């Protein structure tokens, strides 16, 4: 079979009634806007259940560069993904991940250890370990097996409810598609959300960041301590500035005949070993607005901001190709009260954009996909009315995502005292002191790690 039609009206299946149980002969049709992590995971879950699903993506081609940066998948995220995709796709996901981190380090700007969580025990298990994957590789993995379900080059314009209780989507090129359910999985700038929930808004946290990555070479590896190389490191610096450094080391599948025999099309798509870094702070503490700067100017800004930091951090910034350095303004969703459910719903960043402060964004999107997939399968099997199923999903999704948004914002908010010159230094000293105490008490360390992982998708 070829790709679904990309012009005119997409062929329709029989409309599915909103107010009654599905007859087993009915095939529910679900339209998903956005081929990101959550949207593709949901598509797999629905396809496995025999539900008619089609994903519409604005990128023109499957191999569009969606960014070569790291995504952290927590144990809860892995469990949600495994619940959605076929076993062979999950195995491909695991095979294309970098080695699991052994440590989570909290450091000063001089790279002195404040707190270190050892993750080696959990990371040894393929399901329960923390995973690192490159975003564009994860997308290619999730596109596997969905060739007939994904249409590229489709920009969503609007949706309309029809008298027969179905919903029709219009795209910017004038083409239409009609289904029984519409799912907006189109990211933080969601056009589906704008129409479905016009009162929903994003809030500027006042935090801005820049970051990049460079190849893992003998020279760049020498800049990392053993715990930094085998883990992920967060730096807490004065005036609320922070940084992350992580290394990505991939198994040598390019020369593995078993990998090549099983997934030949992925051999040339495997990522190279790299070191990634990010630097953030309150906009008012930046000497210039990074949003207007080129890659080379961002590099100079990073070096200026870290002029009193450990020289190894500065060397990583200096060794990064300016073309690989990017700026990001950190925004977050303003939580909404429950709304009246319809056959148009949302998942992932489209409904709960969150800061990277807790690393929970992708994991929460995967949890959405698994939960919404379960509810729609119940409808498909005649065990629940459609509106009730979507309502149940939205209530539960709002419960855990509201907590995740709030927790992630606590880590990145320019109004916090830590971003002030004098009070901030006192607060930083107290935080470092508390972390050193935790680092010395195993019981406290286990409890803090448990709470951290809970917010990353296990709540």
Residue pairs with C-beta under 8 A, 6 or more apart in sequence:
1 147
1 148
2 148
3 147
3 148
3 150
3 151
3 152
4 10
4 54
4 148
4 149
4 151
5 11
5 151
6 151
6 152
6 153
6 154
6 175
7 173
7 175
8 175
8 176
9 175
9 176
9 177
9 178
10 54
10 151
10 175
10 176
10 177
10 178
12 29
12 177
12 178
12 179
13 27
13 28
13 29
13 52
13 179
14 26
14 27
15 162
15 164
15 165
15 166
15 178
15 180
16 22
16 26
16 28
16 29
16 165
16 166
16 180
16 181
16 379
16 386
17 165
17 386
18 165
18 180
18 343
18 385
18 386
18 387
19 165
19 385
19 386
19 387
20 385
21 379
21 382
21 383
21 384
21 385
22 28
22 379
22 380
22 381
22 382
22 386
23 382
24 381
24 382
27 50
27 51
27 52
28 51
28 52
28 180
28 181
28 376
28 379
28 380
28 386
29 51
29 52
29 53
29 54
29 178
29 179
29 180
29 181
30 46
30 51
30 52
30 53
30 54
30 179
30 180
30 181
30 182
30 183
30 376
31 53
31 54
31 56
31 167
31 169
31 177
31 178
31 179
31 181
31 182
31 183
32 39
32 42
32 43
32 53
32 54
32 55
32 56
32 183
32 185
33 39
33 55
33 56
33 156
33 169
33 182
33 183
33 184
33 185
33 186
33 191
33 192
34 55
34 56
34 57
34 58
34 184
34 185
34 186
34 187
34 190
34 348
34 350
35 55
35 56
35 57
35 59
35 139
35 143
35 150
35 152
36 139
36 185
36 186
36 187
36 348
36 349
36 365
37 71
37 138
37 139
37 142
37 348
37 362
37 365
37 366
37 369
38 185
38 347
38 348
38 349
38 365
38 366
38 368
38 369
39 55
39 183
39 185
39 186
39 347
39 348
39 369
40 55
40 139
40 142
40 143
40 146
40 150
41 80
41 81
41 84
41 85
41 142
41 365
41 366
41 369
41 370
41 373
42 53
42 84
42 183
42 185
42 347
42 368
42 369
42 372
42 373
43 53
43 55
43 146
43 149
43 150
44 84
44 85
44 86
44 89
44 142
44 145
44 146
45 83
45 84
45 85
45 369
45 370
45 373
45 374
45 377
46 53
46 373
46 376
46 377
47 53
47 145
47 146
47 149
48 84
48 85
48 86
49 373
49 376
49 377
49 380
49 381
50 380
51 376
51 377
51 380
52 179
53 149
54 149
54 150
54 151
54 177
54 179
55 146
55 149
55 150
55 151
56 150
56 151
56 154
56 156
56 169
56 171
56 177
57 150
57 151
57 152
57 153
57 154
58 153
58 154
58 155
58 156
58 186
59 66
59 152
59 153
60 152
60 153
61 152
61 153
62 140
62 143
62 150
62 152
63 140
64 152
65 136
66 135
66 136
66 139
67 135
67 136
68 134
68 135
68 136
68 213
68 271
69 134
69 135
69 211
69 213
69 276
70 98
70 132
70 133
70 134
70 135
70 246
70 248
70 276
71 132
71 133
71 134
71 135
71 138
71 362
72 130
72 131
72 132
72 232
72 359
72 362
72 363
73 81
73 97
73 130
73 131
73 132
73 133
73 362
73 363
73 366
74 130
74 131
74 359
74 360
74 363
74 453
74 456
74 457
74 458
75 122
75 127
75 128
75 129
75 130
75 453
75 457
75 458
76 363
76 367
76 453
76 456
76 457
76 458
77 131
77 362
77 363
77 366
77 367
77 456
77 457
78 127
78 128
78 129
78 131
79 127
80 363
80 366
80 367
80 369
80 370
80 457
81 90
81 93
81 366
81 370
82 90
82 127
83 370
83 373
83 374
84 366
84 369
84 370
84 373
85 93
85 142
86 145
89 141
89 142
89 144
89 145
92 141
92 144
92 263
92 266
93 133
93 138
93 141
93 142
94 126
94 131
95 251
95 253
95 259
95 263
96 133
96 137
96 138
96 141
96 250
96 253
96 266
96 270
96 271
97 131
97 132
97 133
98 131
98 132
98 133
98 134
98 248
98 249
98 250
98 271
99 132
99 249
99 250
99 251
100 119
100 123
100 124
100 129
100 130
100 131
100 132
101 119
101 123
101 130
101 132
101 230
101 231
101 232
101 246
102 118
102 119
102 120
102 123
102 227
102 230
102 231
103 116
103 117
103 118
103 119
103 120
103 227
103 230
103 231
103 232
104 116
104 117
104 119
104 231
104 232
104 233
104 234
104 449
105 113
105 115
105 116
105 117
105 227
105 228
105 231
105 232
105 233
105 234
106 113
106 114
106 115
106 116
106 233
106 234
106 236
106 435
107 113
107 114
107 233
107 234
107 235
107 236
108 114
108 235
108 236
108 237
108 432
109 235
109 236
109 237
109 238
109 241
109 243
109 306
109 308
109 309
109 310
109 313
110 309
110 310
111 225
111 228
111 235
111 310
111 312
111 313
113 227
113 439
114 236
114 432
114 435
114 436
114 439
115 435
115 436
115 438
115 439
115 445
116 227
116 231
116 439
117 445
117 448
117 449
119 129
119 130
119 231
122 128
122 129
122 130
123 129
123 130
132 232
132 246
132 248
134 248
134 271
137 269
137 270
137 271
140 266
140 269
141 266
143 150
153 173
154 171
154 173
154 175
155 171
155 172
155 173
156 169
156 171
156 172
156 186
156 191
156 192
157 169
157 170
157 171
157 172
157 191
158 169
158 170
158 195
159 167
159 168
159 169
159 170
159 182
159 192
159 195
159 196
159 344
160 167
160 168
160 170
161 167
161 342
161 343
162 168
162 178
165 180
165 343
166 178
166 179
166 180
166 343
167 178
167 179
167 180
167 181
167 182
167 343
167 344
168 176
168 177
168 178
169 176
169 177
169 178
169 179
169 182
170 176
171 177
180 343
180 386
181 343
181 344
181 345
181 376
181 386
181 390
182 192
182 343
182 344
182 345
183 344
183 345
183 346
183 347
183 372
184 190
184 191
184 192
184 193
184 196
184 344
184 345
184 346
184 347
184 350
184 351
185 346
185 347
185 348
185 350
185 365
186 192
186 193
186 350
187 348
187 349
187 350
188 202
188 331
188 333
188 349
188 350
188 353
190 346
190 349
190 350
190 351
192 344
192 346
192 350
193 200
193 346
193 350
193 351
194 200
196 342
196 344
196 345
196 346
197 336
197 339
197 346
197 351
199 336
200 333
200 334
200 336
200 351
201 333
201 334
202 331
202 332
202 333
202 334
202 353
203 331
203 332
203 333
203 334
204 329
204 330
204 331
205 330
205 331
205 332
205 355
205 409
205 412
205 413
205 414
206 282
206 283
206 284
206 413
206 414
206 415
207 280
207 281
207 282
207 283
207 329
207 330
207 355
207 412
207 413
207 414
208 280
208 281
208 282
208 283
208 286
208 289
208 290
208 291
208 327
208 328
208 329
208 330
209 278
209 279
209 280
209 281
209 327
209 328
209 329
209 330
210 278
210 279
210 280
210 290
210 298
210 301
210 302
210 325
210 326
210 327
210 328
211 244
211 276
211 277
211 278
211 279
211 325
211 326
211 328
212 276
212 277
212 295
212 299
212 317
212 320
212 321
212 324
212 325
212 326
213 274
213 275
213 276
213 277
213 320
213 324
214 220
214 274
214 275
214 316
214 319
214 320
214 321
214 324
215 272
215 273
215 274
215 275
216 247
216 248
216 249
216 272
216 273
216 274
216 275
219 319
220 275
220 316
220 319
221 229
221 247
221 275
223 275
223 312
223 315
223 316
224 245
224 247
224 275
224 312
227 233
228 245
228 247
229 247
230 247
231 246
232 244
232 245
232 246
233 244
233 245
233 246
234 242
234 243
234 244
235 242
235 243
235 244
235 245
235 309
235 313
236 242
236 428
236 431
236 432
237 243
237 309
237 428
238 424
238 425
238 428
239 281
239 282
239 285
239 418
239 419
239 420
239 421
239 424
239 425
240 281
240 282
240 285
240 414
240 416
240 418
240 419
240 420
240 424
240 428
241 279
241 280
241 281
241 285
241 305
242 279
242 280
242 281
243 277
243 278
243 279
243 280
243 306
243 313
244 276
244 277
244 278
245 275
245 276
245 277
245 313
245 316
246 275
246 276
246 277
247 273
247 274
247 275
247 276
248 271
248 273
248 274
248 275
248 276
249 273
250 270
250 271
250 272
250 273
253 259
253 260
253 266
253 267
253 270
254 260
254 267
254 270
259 266
259 267
260 267
275 316
277 313
277 316
277 317
277 320
279 302
279 305
279 306
279 317
280 330
280 412
281 305
281 419
282 414
282 419
283 289
283 414
284 414
284 419
285 419
286 301
286 305
287 301
287 304
288 301
290 298
290 301
290 327
291 327
291 329
293 301
293 327
294 322
295 321
295 322
295 323
295 324
295 325
295 326
296 322
298 322
298 325
298 326
298 327
299 317
299 318
299 320
299 322
299 325
302 317
302 325
303 314
303 317
303 318
306 313
306 314
306 317
307 314
330 355
330 356
330 412
331 353
331 355
332 353
332 354
332 355
332 405
332 408
332 409
332 412
333 351
333 352
333 353
333 354
333 405
335 352
335 398
335 402
335 405
335 406
336 398
338 394
338 395
338 398
339 394
341 387
341 390
341 391
341 394
342 387
342 390
343 386
343 387
343 390
345 372
345 390
345 393
345 394
347 365
347 368
347 369
347 372
347 397
348 361
348 364
348 365
348 368
348 369
349 361
349 365
351 368
351 397
351 401
352 364
352 397
352 401
352 402
352 404
352 405
353 361
353 405
354 360
354 361
354 364
354 401
354 404
354 405
354 408
354 409
355 408
355 409
355 411
355 412
356 408
356 412
357 407
357 408
357 409
357 410
357 411
357 412
358 404
358 407
358 408
358 411
358 452
358 455
358 456
359 456
360 404
360 407
360 408
360 455
360 456
360 457
361 408
363 456
363 457
364 400
364 401
364 404
364 457
366 457
367 400
367 457
368 397
368 401
371 393
371 396
371 397
372 390
372 393
372 397
375 384
375 389
375 390
375 392
375 393
376 389
378 384
378 389
379 385
379 386
379 389
384 392
400 459
403 455
403 459
404 455
404 456
404 457
404 459
407 455
408 455
417 423
417 424
417 427
418 424
418 427
418 428
418 431
437 444
438 444
438 445
438 448
439 445
